[in-house]
Amino acid sequence: MKWSYRIARISGIDVRIHVTFLLLPALFGYSGWRDAGWPGAVGEVSFIAALFVCVLLHEFGHALAGRRYGIRTPDITLLPIGGVARMESIPDKPSTELVIAVAGPAVNVAIALILTAILALTGGVLAGPDSTGRIMLHNLLVVNCGLIIFNMLPAFPMDGGRVLRALLAMKLSHLTATQIAGRIGQVLACALAVLGFFGNPMLILIALFVFNGAQQELEYAIQRQEYKKMLKDLEIKHRPFAQ
Ligand SMILES: [Zn+2]
């Protein structure tokens, strides 16, 4: 990905950061500083850092699940709208795609459970007024629950959409499953964009990302089908020579 730089290498996977990602700590740091001076700025930046550790762990969930099936992930890139694990191939078997898609949100479920346990042990999940540390843990818990719900929306190629495609592909052809999941993804992307116009403009960026992603996956599925057909034709043509 252009304009992205490697910041670490964990378990053989490069962790990259896109330059636009730096806008996030800058914006949040500034708003914290405006509201509460330097302690406010430090608080906001630490929260963004903790949030993106959760996003990174989510992507590692996908990458390590993929590794179990022999699919390599050369790098994970952090963007302001989230993380992207670049896998070298898309699994052929629907059940494999299902496991890899679910592995990311499953990490956030685990994080949410750990945060809930820490909050429960330190004075109750919803207790207040609270210390700064507990407020941050509470906010992280809310954001992790948000990540689980948001990622599991059936907006292909987001995780929920991949789950949908995998479930459809168990009954239909890969191409038909991709076409149905892709169209649903694009309709949901339009709905997100509309929501973005009235609320958080970040949703418009995510909507564009989902819409284009669905289109690319559709084109990829068509190419894949044509390639498989070509291989089959070649096989038929060459069979007489093989005998
Ligand atoms: Zn994911």
Boltz pocket constraint, residues with backbone or C-beta under 6 A from the ligand:
constraints:
  - pocket:
      binder: B
      contacts: [[A, 58], [A, 59], [A, 62], [A, 101], [A, 104], [A, 105], [A, 151], [A, 159]]
      max_distance: 6.0
